[in-house]
Amino acid sequence: MDITALLLSRLQFAFTVSFHIIFPSFTIGLAGWLTLLEALHLATGRPAYRVLFEFWLRIFGVAFGLGVVSGVVMAFEFGTNWSELSRMTGPIQGPLLTYETFTAFALEASFFGILVLGRSRVGPRFYLFSTAMVALGTTLSAFWIMVNNSWMQAPVGYAVQNGVFVPVDWAKIIFSPVVWVRFPHMLLASFVTGAFCVATTGAWYLLGRRYISEARIMLRMGFFLAAVLVPVQLFFGHLNGDYIHDHQPAKFAAVEARWRDETPASEVLIGWPDPSRETNRYAISIPVLGSVIGSMSLDSKEIGLTDFPRRDRPPVLIPFFAFRVMVGCGLLMLALSWVGVWLFRKHAAEPNRWFLALTLFSFPLPFIATLTGWFTAEVGRQPWVVYGLLRTAEATTPFLTTRGATISLVVFCSVYSFIFAFGVFYINRLLRVGPDLVSSPTKATPRRPMSILTPPDVSATQTIRAGE
Amino acid sequence: MALFWAFVLASSTLLYVLLDGFDLGVGILFGATRNAAAREAMVTAVAPVWDGNETWLVAAGVVLWGAFPTVYATLFSAFYLPVLLMLASLILRGVAFEFRHQADGPRWIWDASFAGGSLLAAFIQGLTVGALVQGLPIADGRYIGGEFGWFSPFAAICGVGLCLGYALLGAAWLAFKCEGRVREQAFRIIPFLGVGLLAFLLVVFGYALAENLRVLSRWFERPYLLAFPTIAALAALVLAASVRRRWDGAPFYMVVVIFAAAFATLAISFWPYMIPFTITIDAAAAPHASLAFMFWGAGLFVFPLMLIYTFVSYSVFRGKIKPKVY
């Protein structure tokens, strides 16, 4: 029975956290893009940058709101469904998440208010500074989350006392080398997501022959940023592979679908791993490449899954395929952005329509890549929640019933689908309207990012005026 | 260190109760009126601040985890279904703020989720406090009550009581921020809610006498605790006078005093326990390395900054809301 409640809790966490990550990965990138636009506007004085800034600020607001709402749930879910984990790792994870909440609150909340309300009340330099502070706030928030997650993937700087993980060296926890390859990987994922969303929006307007000059800036800047960032991202992806190779050999073997030790190792490009027979069906593999990828050598021994007892092996199918989907999306984005930049250089006027259409339909790629990357990382580390030390099965709330877990899973799924549907609907509407709405004054309030959506007659503007 | 974080936790919780209390209360009163203009004014009176108010819930949650992990793990897993329902209510009422103004789509869904979400969230918060006072079934530092171990008639009464209390706070806020009809209605309803709350407190007291709850005996052990009910009683007198004379701001501040006094009474009667009569503050506290790490950054610098920020954002929205012109 416990197995079922455990499985439901895992599904619920996977669902709520996957839902959540979509929005921060988008807003972290957008915050950087907004800062860039504001800096360019300040430097060049071109009004188009200002128009784009106001337009993307609104989309940022909606995504930010959904990210906040879905993030609140995460803060409580550790306690409700994973009480043994939160009891045992609380002294380490709790302070990290306290920093996450406090720094995000202090920076994002205060300076987002200035972004929305303060254009006329502060100088242009201070306004730029505020934009940068919002970007810093979202980045710091991601940083603490990555420190926390990296500690669970590769625990350092702790001692176990009476079954509780006690911090002994915070510097080791925060400056762990694992953090400093995984945090940039996540940050770059967000920047690439932002760049691609900007580029696809530009392509959409160009296809519809609207907002031509803004659309051209969006397409050009989006692709240029992506063309630079995607290769860097692939490099950091490789570094992530290195840490997995060294710290989590079972995960590495699962991602590679390598069942037995091989010297030198081959690389399975694609196939169907069959855990019951401990082999791959229909596999296409390249000899020696596995050793090159794993150890940068032509004759290294690479470890296979059968080295580990069955109870210590992760599932193979999800990490294997999720990883390949992630890499595939990355390579597609690389190709698109490079072709896009090349087309812009060749025909200075406008890329042709088939390419614009292709760009438009590529908008899910960065989101899919981020999600599948997380699936690889999180499913691949099973059966451990704190790697090598605490099993997921031992971390769950011991007395949680299947019924309770079913109820909560159903409630979260329905509430999230509901607000997600509306959120997407409103972002879509903002995108459809386009940068036109910029002429109207901003109506949102600092703590109410989504009120950007409300029509002027009932907005809080009156409240502010009355308060002045 | 443990004391410092207990203080931060208590202040965050109290701030949450006071701030989100009035906007949940306004949500409850919202459900009690059908007048569109009044509803509009009510939403406008809390719209700029509700989101920031709820942030204190998250702040209290993560501080609890970081500084008192055992309590965090025990409480949230024990209150599994209530926490779930409270989060769902808060999400639904939160998005209702933004979505009810959309011209397309049926508004009644959002109005219902705003009022219903506010009521349910308030009820559950009262219920959990009641369950804590009653005493959770805990053995060996772990909850053993099962799925509904937190439920008791007493807890349910406390849930109703907090709904009344939040509604009172909400009405006082409306008297403070609104003009015209809404202000007048708020002034008219305050006495009823106040008397209702008083009746509730008497029932709780009577029940406690009948059941001989352990919290009650603490009040006799620590007579200085009576100072807080006295302060609350004085505030209630000022409240009555200010309602009669229609002083706009006074009722809200007086209800705040009453709430703060009730909170202090409860906190001090629990002292030094965090989960009454099973887990003390010291036993629950995280190791010194955790508390110190939090103290030198989040505690010393960011927490005061958050307080200042809250104060500033309220002063930006000070004064009466401008009634909407129809």
Boltz contact constraints between the chains, C-beta under 6 A:
constraints:
  - contact:
      token1: [A, 69]
      token2: [B, 91]
      max_distance: 6.0
  - contact:
      token1: [A, 72]
      token2: [B, 58]
      max_distance: 6.0
  - contact:
      token1: [A, 73]
      token2: [B, 87]
      max_distance: 6.0
  - contact:
      token1: [A, 75]
      token2: [B, 58]
      max_distance: 6.0
  - contact:
      token1: [A, 75]
      token2: [B, 61]
      max_distance: 6.0
  - contact:
      token1: [A, 75]
      token2: [B, 62]
      max_distance: 6.0
  - contact:
      token1: [A, 76]
      token2: [B, 61]
      max_distance: 6.0
  - contact:
      token1: [A, 76]
      token2: [B, 76]
      max_distance: 6.0
  - contact:
      token1: [A, 76]
      token2: [B, 83]
      max_distance: 6.0
  - contact:
      token1: [A, 79]
      token2: [B, 72]
      max_distance: 6.0
  - contact:
      token1: [A, 79]
      token2: [B, 73]
      max_distance: 6.0
  - contact:
      token1: [A, 79]
      token2: [B, 76]
      max_distance: 6.0
  - contact:
      token1: [A, 80]
      token2: [B, 76]
      max_distance: 6.0
  - contact:
      token1: [A, 80]
      token2: [B, 77]
      max_distance: 6.0
  - contact:
      token1: [A, 80]
      token2: [B, 80]
      max_distance: 6.0
  - contact:
      token1: [A, 80]
      token2: [B, 83]
      max_distance: 6.0
  - contact:
      token1: [A, 83]
      token2: [B, 73]
      max_distance: 6.0
  - contact:
      token1: [A, 83]
      token2: [B, 77]
      max_distance: 6.0
  - contact:
      token1: [A, 86]
      token2: [B, 72]
      max_distance: 6.0
  - contact:
      token1: [A, 86]
      token2: [B, 73]
      max_distance: 6.0
  - contact:
      token1: [A, 87]
      token2: [B, 69]
      max_distance: 6.0
  - contact:
      token1: [A, 87]
      token2: [B, 70]
      max_distance: 6.0
  - contact:
      token1: [A, 87]
      token2: [B, 73]
      max_distance: 6.0
  - contact:
      token1: [A, 90]
      token2: [B, 65]
      max_distance: 6.0
  - contact:
      token1: [A, 90]
      token2: [B, 69]
      max_distance: 6.0
  - contact:
      token1: [A, 91]
      token2: [B, 286]
      max_distance: 6.0
  - contact:
      token1: [A, 91]
      token2: [B, 287]
      max_distance: 6.0
  - contact:
      token1: [A, 91]
      token2: [B, 290]
      max_distance: 6.0
  - contact:
      token1: [A, 94]
      token2: [B, 65]
      max_distance: 6.0
  - contact:
      token1: [A, 94]
      token2: [B, 66]
      max_distance: 6.0
  - contact:
      token1: [A, 94]
      token2: [B, 69]
      max_distance: 6.0
  - contact:
      token1: [A, 95]
      token2: [B, 66]
      max_distance: 6.0
  - contact:
      token1: [A, 95]
      token2: [B, 290]
      max_distance: 6.0
  - contact:
      token1: [A, 95]
      token2: [B, 293]
      max_distance: 6.0
  - contact:
      token1: [A, 95]
      token2: [B, 294]
      max_distance: 6.0
  - contact:
      token1: [A, 97]
      token2: [B, 62]
      max_distance: 6.0
  - contact:
      token1: [A, 98]
      token2: [B, 62]
      max_distance: 6.0
  - contact:
      token1: [A, 98]
      token2: [B, 63]
      max_distance: 6.0
  - contact:
      token1: [A, 98]
      token2: [B, 66]
      max_distance: 6.0
  - contact:
      token1: [A, 98]
      token2: [B, 294]
      max_distance: 6.0
  - contact:
      token1: [A, 98]
      token2: [B, 298]
      max_distance: 6.0
  - contact:
      token1: [A, 99]
      token2: [B, 298]
      max_distance: 6.0
  - contact:
      token1: [A, 101]
      token2: [B, 58]
      max_distance: 6.0
  - contact:
      token1: [A, 101]
      token2: [B, 59]
      max_distance: 6.0
  - contact:
      token1: [A, 101]
      token2: [B, 62]
      max_distance: 6.0
  - contact:
      token1: [A, 102]
      token2: [B, 298]
      max_distance: 6.0
  - contact:
      token1: [A, 102]
      token2: [B, 302]
      max_distance: 6.0
  - contact:
      token1: [A, 105]
      token2: [B, 55]
      max_distance: 6.0
  - contact:
      token1: [A, 105]
      token2: [B, 306]
      max_distance: 6.0
  - contact:
      token1: [A, 106]
      token2: [B, 302]
      max_distance: 6.0
  - contact:
      token1: [A, 106]
      token2: [B, 305]
      max_distance: 6.0
  - contact:
      token1: [A, 110]
      token2: [B, 309]
      max_distance: 6.0
  - contact:
      token1: [A, 166]
      token2: [B, 287]
      max_distance: 6.0
  - contact:
      token1: [A, 167]
      token2: [B, 289]
      max_distance: 6.0
  - contact:
      token1: [A, 167]
      token2: [B, 290]
      max_distance: 6.0
  - contact:
      token1: [A, 170]
      token2: [B, 293]
      max_distance: 6.0
  - contact:
      token1: [A, 397]
      token2: [B, 77]
      max_distance: 6.0
  - contact:
      token1: [A, 401]
      token2: [B, 147]
      max_distance: 6.0
  - contact:
      token1: [A, 404]
      token2: [B, 80]
      max_distance: 6.0
  - contact:
      token1: [A, 404]
      token2: [B, 147]
      max_distance: 6.0
  - contact:
      token1: [A, 408]
      token2: [B, 84]
      max_distance: 6.0
  - contact:
      token1: [A, 411]
      token2: [B, 84]
      max_distance: 6.0
  - contact:
      token1: [A, 411]
      token2: [B, 88]
      max_distance: 6.0
  - contact:
      token1: [A, 415]
      token2: [B, 88]
      max_distance: 6.0
  - contact:
      token1: [A, 415]
      token2: [B, 91]
      max_distance: 6.0
  - contact:
      token1: [A, 419]
      token2: [B, 95]
      max_distance: 6.0
  - contact:
      token1: [A, 422]
      token2: [B, 99]
      max_distance: 6.0
  - contact:
      token1: [A, 445]
      token2: [B, 48]
      max_distance: 6.0
  - contact:
      token1: [A, 446]
      token2: [B, 313]
      max_distance: 6.0
  - contact:
      token1: [A, 447]
      token2: [B, 51]
      max_distance: 6.0
  - contact:
      token1: [A, 447]
      token2: [B, 52]
      max_distance: 6.0
  - contact:
      token1: [A, 448]
      token2: [B, 51]
      max_distance: 6.0
  - contact:
      token1: [A, 450]
      token2: [B, 98]
      max_distance: 6.0
  - contact:
      token1: [A, 453]
      token2: [B, 98]
      max_distance: 6.0
  - contact:
      token1: [A, 454]
      token2: [B, 101]
      max_distance: 6.0
  - contact:
      token1: [A, 458]
      token2: [B, 101]
      max_distance: 6.0
  - contact:
      token1: [A, 460]
      token2: [B, 47]
      max_distance: 6.0
  - contact:
      token1: [A, 460]
      token2: [B, 48]
      max_distance: 6.0
  - contact:
      token1: [A, 462]
      token2: [B, 322]
      max_distance: 6.0
  - contact:
      token1: [A, 463]
      token2: [B, 48]
      max_distance: 6.0
  - contact:
      token1: [A, 463]
      token2: [B, 317]
      max_distance: 6.0
  - contact:
      token1: [A, 463]
      token2: [B, 321]
      max_distance: 6.0
  - contact:
      token1: [A, 466]
      token2: [B, 319]
      max_distance: 6.0
  - contact:
      token1: [A, 466]
      token2: [B, 320]
      max_distance: 6.0
  - contact:
      token1: [A, 466]
      token2: [B, 321]
      max_distance: 6.0
  - contact:
      token1: [A, 466]
      token2: [B, 322]
      max_distance: 6.0
  - contact:
      token1: [A, 467]
      token2: [B, 317]
      max_distance: 6.0
  - contact:
      token1: [A, 467]
      token2: [B, 318]
      max_distance: 6.0
  - contact:
      token1: [A, 467]
      token2: [B, 319]
      max_distance: 6.0
